[in-house]
Amino acid sequence: MIKNKKRKHIASPDQYRKRFFREAAMKARNGKTVYICKEHHERIIKILHVIAKNDVSLFSYIYNVLEHHFNTYQEDITELYDNNIEKVF
């Protein structure tokens, strides 16, 4: 049974497209290899194929999502990080 979920988003579909479906400023070969689960990989590839018409790389999409996440939650992450640092003195 599929539950009706309320969509919670701030950006319009056009804003989403502009934010995430663009090539990253850096190239994947300059980064590090990471693994994602098969389900997420297949989902992202399908999204890129249908919405971005394969004009955006998997690396760029993930890079853009992470950049947005870090920009959005920078203060929260910093606070959590600072609260979890073991004090020397």
N, CA and C atoms as an extended XYZ file, in Angstrom:
267
Properties=species:S:1:pos:R:3:atomname:S:1:resname:S:1:resid:I:1 pbc="F F F"
N         0.841       -1.175        0.000 N   MET     1
C         0.000        0.000        0.000 CA  MET     1
C         0.889        1.241        0.000 C   MET     1
N         0.687        2.120       -0.958 N   ILE     2
C         1.464        3.347       -1.072 CA  ILE     2
C         0.751        4.459       -0.323 C   ILE     2
N         1.477        5.054        0.600 N   LYS     3
C         0.902        6.156        1.373 CA  LYS     3
C         1.059        7.449        0.603 C   LYS     3
N         0.085        8.308        0.755 N   ASN     4
C         0.180        9.639        0.161 CA  ASN     4
C         1.167       10.465        0.959 C   ASN     4
N         2.234       10.896        0.336 N   LYS     5
C         3.219       11.719        1.009 CA  LYS     5
C         3.039       13.158        0.544 C   LYS     5
N         3.061       14.080        1.501 N   LYS     6
C         3.046       15.487        1.136 CA  LYS     6
C         4.430       15.832        0.632 C   LYS     6
N         4.482       16.522       -0.479 N   ARG     7
C         5.767       16.933       -1.016 CA  ARG     7
C         6.283       18.123       -0.238 C   ARG     7
N         7.475       17.981        0.287 N   LYS     8
C         8.105       19.068        1.012 CA  LYS     8
C         9.318       19.510        0.207 C   LYS     8
N         9.198       20.619       -0.435 N   HIS     9
C        10.345       21.159       -1.143 CA  HIS     9
C        10.226       22.670       -1.195 C   HIS     9
N        11.364       23.278       -1.291 N   ILE    10
C        11.404       24.736       -1.334 CA  ILE    10
C        11.481       25.219       -2.770 C   ILE    10
N        12.234       24.522       -3.573 N   ALA    11
C        12.466       24.944       -4.948 CA  ALA    11
C        11.371       24.446       -5.882 C   ALA    11
N        11.162       25.172       -6.941 N   SER    12
C        10.246       24.729       -7.992 CA  SER    12
C        10.973       23.684       -8.835 C   SER    12
N        10.239       22.936       -9.648 N   PRO    13
C        10.917       21.970      -10.522 CA  PRO    13
C        11.981       22.629      -11.414 C   PRO    13
N        11.724       23.844      -11.877 N   ASP    14
C        12.706       24.537      -12.707 CA  ASP    14
C        13.954       24.902      -11.899 C   ASP    14
N        13.758       25.336      -10.657 N   GLN    15
C        14.898       25.652       -9.795 CA  GLN    15
C        15.699       24.388       -9.495 C   GLN    15
N        15.008       23.300       -9.288 N   TYR    16
C        15.683       22.026       -9.038 CA  TYR    16
C        16.550       21.656      -10.232 C   TYR    16
N        15.986       21.773      -11.410 N   ARG    17
C        16.715       21.443      -12.647 CA  ARG    17
C        17.984       22.293      -12.761 C   ARG    17
N        17.853       23.600      -12.524 N   LYS    18
C        19.006       24.503      -12.639 CA  LYS    18
C        20.054       24.219      -11.573 C   LYS    18
N        19.613       23.846      -10.392 N   ARG    19
C        20.540       23.608       -9.280 CA  ARG    19
C        21.301       22.293       -9.426 C   ARG    19
N        20.635       21.233       -9.828 N   PHE    20
C        21.241       19.914       -9.784 CA  PHE    20
C        21.617       19.319      -11.139 C   PHE    20
N        20.978       19.719      -12.201 N   PHE    21
C        21.256       19.132      -13.514 CA  PHE    21
C        22.175       20.037      -14.323 C   PHE    21
N        23.376       20.210      -13.789 N   ARG    22
C        24.421       20.972      -14.484 CA  ARG    22
C        25.748       20.288      -14.167 C   ARG    22
N        26.676       20.427      -15.083 N   GLU    23
C        27.973       19.801      -14.880 CA  GLU    23
C        28.728       20.497      -13.767 C   GLU    23
N        29.424       19.728      -12.966 N   ALA    24
C        30.223       20.255      -11.860 CA  ALA    24
C        31.450       20.971      -12.422 C   ALA    24
N        31.965       21.897      -11.638 N   ALA    25
C        33.136       22.664      -12.056 CA  ALA    25
C        34.391       21.794      -12.106 C   ALA    25
N        34.412       20.719      -11.339 N   MET    26
C        35.574       19.828      -11.348 CA  MET    26
C        35.233       18.526      -12.059 C   MET    26
N        36.240       17.785      -12.431 N   LYS    27
C        36.052       16.515      -13.125 CA  LYS    27
C        36.125       15.356      -12.134 C   LYS    27
N        35.412       14.293      -12.421 N   ALA    28
C        35.357       13.129      -11.540 CA  ALA    28
C        36.743       12.551      -11.287 C   ALA    28
N        37.614       12.593      -12.280 N   ARG    29
C        38.948       11.990      -12.116 CA  ARG    29
C        39.776       12.717      -11.059 C   ARG    29
N        39.373       13.940      -10.677 N   ASN    30
C        40.074       14.693       -9.640 CA  ASN    30
C        39.533       14.384       -8.245 C   ASN    30
N        38.505       13.549       -8.167 N   GLY    31
C        37.878       13.231       -6.884 CA  GLY    31
C        38.316       11.879       -6.377 C   GLY    31
N        37.493       11.291       -5.570 N   LYS    32
C        37.745        9.975       -4.976 CA  LYS    32
C        36.616        9.034       -5.364 C   LYS    32
N        36.916        7.761       -5.365 N   THR    33
C        35.910        6.750       -5.662 CA  THR    33
C        35.097        6.477       -4.405 C   THR    33
N        33.784        6.450       -4.560 N   VAL    34
C        32.894        6.079       -3.467 CA  VAL    34
C        31.872        5.082       -4.017 C   VAL    34
N        31.258        4.355       -3.118 N   TYR    35
C        30.258        3.384       -3.514 CA  TYR    35
C        28.896        3.820       -3.006 C   TYR    35
N        27.882        3.608       -3.828 N   ILE    36
C        26.503        3.838       -3.408 CA  ILE    36
C        25.730        2.547       -3.668 C   ILE    36
N        24.626        2.407       -2.975 N   CYS    37
C        23.856        1.172       -3.143 CA  CYS    37
C        23.273        1.105       -4.562 C   CYS    37
N        23.035       -0.109       -4.995 N   LYS    38
C        22.527       -0.358       -6.343 CA  LYS    38
C        21.210        0.379       -6.589 C   LYS    38
N        20.332        0.373       -5.589 N   GLU    39
C        19.022        1.028       -5.722 CA  GLU    39
C        19.176        2.520       -6.016 C   GLU    39
N        20.050        3.192       -5.256 N   HIS    40
C        20.244        4.625       -5.480 CA  HIS    40
C        20.896        4.887       -6.834 C   HIS    40
N        21.856        4.061       -7.192 N   HIS    41
C        22.519        4.218       -8.487 CA  HIS    41
C        21.514        4.099       -9.627 C   HIS    41
N        20.697        3.069       -9.596 N   GLU    42
C        19.697        2.862      -10.649 CA  GLU    42
C        18.698        4.008      -10.701 C   GLU    42
N        18.280        4.492       -9.528 N   ARG    43
C        17.329        5.600       -9.462 CA  ARG    43
C        17.928        6.873      -10.061 C   ARG    43
N        19.168        7.180       -9.683 N   ILE    44
C        19.810        8.397      -10.195 CA  ILE    44
C        20.028        8.292      -11.699 C   ILE    44
N        20.474        7.145      -12.185 N   ILE    45
C        20.693        6.962      -13.619 CA  ILE    45
C        19.386        7.165      -14.382 C   ILE    45
N        18.290        6.636      -13.854 N   LYS    46
C        16.993        6.804      -14.505 CA  LYS    46
C        16.591        8.287      -14.528 C   LYS    46
N        16.790        8.974      -13.415 N   ILE    47
C        16.474       10.406      -13.332 CA  ILE    47
C        17.300       11.178      -14.352 C   ILE    47
N        18.592       10.897      -14.406 N   LEU    48
C        19.468       11.606      -15.338 CA  LEU    48
C        19.101       11.313      -16.776 C   LEU    48
N        18.744       10.077      -17.048 N   HIS    49
C        18.365        9.699      -18.413 CA  HIS    49
C        17.087       10.413      -18.860 C   HIS    49
N        16.086       10.415      -18.006 N   VAL    50
C        14.780       10.962      -18.389 CA  VAL    50
C        14.736       12.484      -18.289 C   VAL    50
N        15.160       13.030      -17.163 N   ILE    51
C        15.017       14.473      -16.946 CA  ILE    51
C        16.153       15.260      -17.591 C   ILE    51
N        17.384       14.812      -17.380 N   ALA    52
C        18.537       15.565      -17.886 CA  ALA    52
C        18.949       15.118      -19.286 C   ALA    52
N        18.237       14.153      -19.841 N   LYS    53
C        18.518       13.646      -21.196 CA  LYS    53
C        19.975       13.209      -21.352 C   LYS    53
N        20.537       12.662      -20.276 N   ASN    54
C        21.923       12.180      -20.247 CA  ASN    54
C        22.954       13.279      -20.494 C   ASN    54
N        22.573       14.540      -20.291 N   ASP    55
C        23.502       15.657      -20.478 CA  ASP    55
C        24.312       15.956      -19.228 C   ASP    55
N        24.000       15.294      -18.123 N   VAL    56
C        24.687       15.526      -16.862 CA  VAL    56
C        25.226       14.184      -16.365 C   VAL    56
N        26.473       14.205      -15.922 N   SER    57
C        27.086       12.969      -15.443 CA  SER    57
C        26.584       12.611      -14.051 C   SER    57
N        26.715       11.351      -13.722 N   LEU    58
C        26.377       10.871      -12.388 CA  LEU    58
C        27.203       11.627      -11.352 C   LEU    58
N        28.492       11.787      -11.623 N   PHE    59
C        29.371       12.527      -10.718 CA  PHE    59
C        28.841       13.937      -10.473 C   PHE    59
N        28.460       14.654      -11.525 N   SER    60
C        28.002       16.033      -11.373 CA  SER    60
C        26.727       16.122      -10.555 C   SER    60
N        25.790       15.217      -10.797 N   TYR    61
C        24.543       15.240      -10.038 CA  TYR    61
C        24.820       15.034       -8.549 C   TYR    61
N        25.618       14.015       -8.223 N   ILE    62
C        25.927       13.741       -6.820 CA  ILE    62
C        26.716       14.898       -6.214 C   ILE    62
N        27.655       15.456       -6.967 N   TYR    63
C        28.423       16.609       -6.499 CA  TYR    63
C        27.488       17.771       -6.162 C   TYR    63
N        26.553       18.070       -7.056 N   ASN    64
C        25.618       19.179       -6.845 CA  ASN    64
C        24.698       18.939       -5.658 C   ASN    64
N        24.238       17.716       -5.491 N   VAL    65
C        23.384       17.384       -4.346 CA  VAL    65
C        24.160       17.574       -3.041 C   VAL    65
N        25.404       17.100       -3.010 N   LEU    66
C        26.213       17.247       -1.795 CA  LEU    66
C        26.563       18.714       -1.523 C   LEU    66
N        26.887       19.470       -2.555 N   GLU    67
C        27.175       20.896       -2.373 CA  GLU    67
C        25.969       21.610       -1.758 C   GLU    67
N        24.783       21.320       -2.275 N   HIS    68
C        23.563       21.927       -1.748 CA  HIS    68
C        23.343       21.509       -0.296 C   HIS    68
N        23.534       20.231       -0.021 N   HIS    69
C        23.361       19.715        1.336 CA  HIS    69
C        24.307       20.428        2.305 C   HIS    69
N        25.585       20.513        1.939 N   PHE    70
C        26.561       21.158        2.821 CA  PHE    70
C        26.249       22.642        3.002 C   PHE    70
N        25.850       23.316        1.937 N   ASN    71
C        25.486       24.738        2.046 CA  ASN    71
C        24.253       24.931        2.917 C   ASN    71
N        23.278       24.048        2.773 N   THR    72
C        22.029       24.150        3.521 CA  THR    72
C        22.232       23.850        5.000 C   THR    72
N        23.037       22.848        5.302 N   TYR    73
C        23.169       22.370        6.673 CA  TYR    73
C        24.519       22.690        7.312 C   TYR    73
N        25.256       23.606        6.731 N   GLN    74
C        26.595       23.933        7.221 CA  GLN    74
C        26.609       24.284        8.703 C   GLN    74
N        25.704       25.130        9.136 N   GLU    75
C        25.667       25.536       10.546 CA  GLU    75
C        25.337       24.362       11.459 C   GLU    75
N        24.380       23.542       11.076 N   ASP    76
C        24.016       22.375       11.886 CA  ASP    76
C        25.174       21.382       11.965 C   ASP    76
N        25.820       21.128       10.844 N   ILE    77
C        26.942       20.195       10.818 CA  ILE    77
C        28.082       20.726       11.687 C   ILE    77
N        28.371       22.016       11.567 N   THR    78
C        29.441       22.628       12.357 CA  THR    78
C        29.142       22.512       13.847 C   THR    78
N        27.907       22.786       14.241 N   GLU    79
C        27.527       22.686       15.651 CA  GLU    79
C        27.674       21.255       16.155 C   GLU    79
N        27.158       20.298       15.396 N   LEU    80
C        27.282       18.892       15.791 CA  LEU    80
C        28.747       18.473       15.861 C   LEU    80
N        29.513       18.894       14.909 N   TYR    81
C        30.939       18.569       14.876 CA  TYR    81
C        31.641       19.131       16.103 C   TYR    81
N        31.417       20.426       16.360 N   ASP    82
C        32.050       21.085       17.510 CA  ASP    82
C        31.641       20.443       18.832 C   ASP    82
N        30.389       20.015       18.923 N   ASN    83
C        29.899       19.386       20.154 CA  ASN    83
C        30.440       17.983       20.358 C   ASN    83
N        31.008       17.397       19.320 N   ASN    84
C        31.501       16.027       19.421 CA  ASN    84
C        33.022       15.929       19.420 C   ASN    84
N        33.682       17.056       19.368 N   ILE    85
C        35.144       17.040       19.433 CA  ILE    85
C        35.550       16.816       20.879 C   ILE    85
N        36.426       15.860       21.062 N   GLU    86
C        36.910       15.590       22.408 CA  GLU    86
C        37.915       16.676       22.780 C   GLU    86
N        37.628       17.365       23.849 N   LYS    87
C        38.476       18.454       24.300 CA  LYS    87
C        39.760       17.895       24.911 C   LYS    87
N        40.888       18.507       24.583 N   VAL    88
C        42.173       18.081       25.096 CA  VAL    88
C        42.339       18.579       26.535 C   VAL    88
N        41.880       19.816       26.809 N   PHE    89
C        41.995       20.402       28.144 CA  PHE    89
C        40.633       20.814       28.639 C   PHE    89
